[in-house]
Amino acid sequence: MAAFNKFNQFVADVASGVHQMQTGTTHVYKVMLTNTAPSASNSVKANITEISAGNGYTAGGTSVGTITGSQTSGTFKFVGGTDPVVTATGTVGPFQWVVLYNDTPTSPAKPLIGYWDYGSAVTLATGETFTVDLDQANGILTLA
């Protein structure tokens, strides 16, 4: 499984209340695919070059579904409701990074949270699927 890396601005955004990470659907969180390495200094979706839409990949990416968030002993765990899946109806990619962002806020517009680096380029052929494992047991991320 690819390791999760947070964007630096995410820390400030959490502290200033940009993200609503409690249980529910108040905010929509999505993952998008890119073949350009993200930088820790990126802060909003517009900073990321997304792969071209089509052949089973939708511009803006795929929702992680209804999120849940809970705190136990001072550690907050953020869990996505559904592992996003891209099913190719033609060639999709290449891409190497999957970026998680909050699609709801308008200021800042579509703030970034983090990304997974899959280590090398992935290209899907017709009929192949790519699943982003959001680790339902341990969560996408924890705040302690």
C-alpha positions as CSV (number, residue, x, y, z in Angstrom):
1,M,0.0,0.0,0.0
2,A,1.3,3.5,-0.9
3,A,2.1,5.8,2.1
4,F,0.0,8.8,2.7
5,N,1.7,12.2,2.7
6,K,0.0,15.4,3.9
7,F,0.3,18.8,2.3
8,N,1.7,21.5,4.7
9,Q,-1.3,23.8,4.2
10,F,-3.6,21.1,5.5
11,V,-2.3,21.6,9.0
12,A,-3.2,25.4,8.9
13,D,-6.6,24.6,7.2
14,V,-7.5,22.2,10.0
15,A,-6.6,24.8,12.7
16,S,-8.6,27.5,10.9
17,G,-11.7,25.3,10.5
18,V,-11.6,24.8,6.7
19,H,-12.3,21.1,6.9
20,Q,-15.4,19.4,8.4
21,M,-14.1,16.0,9.1
22,Q,-16.8,14.7,11.5
23,T,-19.3,12.0,10.5
24,G,-21.6,13.0,7.6
25,T,-21.8,14.6,4.3
26,T,-21.3,18.3,5.1
27,H,-18.2,18.3,3.0
28,V,-17.4,16.2,-0.1
29,Y,-13.9,14.7,-0.2
30,K,-12.5,13.4,-3.5
31,V,-9.4,11.7,-4.9
32,M,-8.0,12.7,-8.3
33,L,-5.1,11.2,-10.3
34,T,-2.0,13.0,-11.5
35,N,1.3,12.1,-13.2
36,T,3.0,15.3,-11.9
37,A,4.6,15.0,-8.5
38,P,2.8,17.0,-5.9
39,S,4.8,19.3,-3.7
40,A,4.3,19.6,0.1
41,S,3.8,23.3,-0.5
42,N,0.8,22.8,-2.8
43,S,-2.4,24.1,-1.1
44,V,-5.4,23.9,-3.5
45,K,-6.6,21.6,-6.3
46,A,-5.7,24.3,-8.9
47,N,-2.0,23.7,-8.0
48,I,-2.2,20.0,-9.2
49,T,-2.1,18.9,-12.9
50,E,-4.8,16.3,-13.1
51,I,-4.7,13.6,-15.8
52,S,-7.1,14.0,-18.7
53,A,-10.7,13.0,-18.2
54,G,-12.2,10.2,-20.2
55,N,-12.2,6.5,-20.7
56,G,-13.6,5.9,-17.3
57,Y,-11.9,8.7,-15.4
58,T,-14.0,11.7,-14.4
59,A,-12.6,15.2,-14.2
60,G,-12.2,16.2,-10.6
61,G,-11.9,12.6,-9.5
62,T,-14.0,10.3,-7.4
63,S,-15.8,10.8,-4.1
64,V,-14.7,8.9,-1.0
65,G,-18.3,8.7,0.0
66,T,-19.8,9.5,3.4
67,I,-16.9,10.1,5.8
68,T,-16.7,9.2,9.5
69,G,-14.4,10.8,12.0
70,S,-14.0,10.0,15.7
71,Q,-11.7,10.7,18.6
72,T,-10.4,8.2,21.1
73,S,-7.9,9.0,23.8
74,G,-6.9,12.2,22.1
75,T,-6.4,10.8,18.6
76,F,-8.8,11.7,15.8
77,K,-9.2,9.2,12.9
78,F,-10.6,10.3,9.5
79,V,-12.2,7.4,7.5
80,G,-13.6,7.5,4.0
81,G,-16.9,5.7,3.4
82,T,-16.0,4.0,0.1
83,D,-12.7,3.0,-1.6
84,P,-12.8,4.9,-4.9
85,V,-12.6,2.8,-8.0
86,V,-11.7,3.8,-11.6
87,T,-12.7,1.3,-14.2
88,A,-11.1,2.0,-17.6
89,T,-13.3,2.0,-20.7
90,G,-10.1,2.9,-22.7
91,T,-6.6,3.8,-21.7
92,V,-6.4,5.8,-18.4
93,G,-3.2,7.4,-17.4
94,P,-0.4,7.2,-16.8
95,F,-0.6,8.5,-13.3
96,Q,1.6,7.9,-10.2
97,W,0.0,10.0,-7.5
98,V,-3.5,10.0,-6.0
99,V,-4.5,13.3,-4.4
100,L,-7.1,13.7,-1.7
101,Y,-8.9,17.1,-1.5
102,N,-12.0,18.7,0.0
103,D,-14.3,19.6,-2.9
104,T,-16.7,21.8,-0.8
105,P,-14.9,25.0,0.4
106,T,-14.8,28.0,-1.9
107,S,-12.3,30.0,0.2
108,P,-9.8,28.5,-0.2
109,A,-11.2,26.8,-3.2
110,K,-10.9,23.0,-3.1
111,P,-8.1,22.7,-0.4
112,L,-5.7,19.8,-0.6
113,I,-5.2,17.3,2.2
114,G,-2.6,14.8,1.1
115,Y,-1.5,12.3,-1.5
116,W,-0.4,8.7,-2.1
117,D,2.7,8.0,-4.2
118,Y,2.4,4.6,-6.0
119,G,6.2,4.6,-6.8
120,S,5.9,4.3,-10.5
121,A,3.5,5.2,-13.3
122,V,0.2,3.2,-13.6
123,T,-1.7,2.9,-16.9
124,L,-5.0,1.2,-17.1
125,A,-6.1,-0.7,-20.2
126,T,-9.8,-1.2,-21.1
127,G,-11.6,-3.2,-18.5
128,E,-8.9,-2.8,-15.8
129,T,-9.7,-1.2,-12.4
130,F,-7.7,0.8,-10.0
131,T,-8.9,1.0,-6.3
132,V,-7.7,3.6,-3.9
133,D,-7.5,1.7,-0.5
134,L,-8.5,4.2,2.1
135,D,-7.7,1.8,4.9
136,Q,-11.1,1.5,6.5
137,A,-9.6,0.1,9.7
138,N,-6.8,2.6,10.4
139,G,-8.3,5.6,8.6
140,I,-7.0,7.8,5.9
141,L,-5.2,9.9,8.4
142,T,-5.0,10.4,12.2
143,L,-4.5,13.6,14.1
144,A,-2.9,13.3,17.5
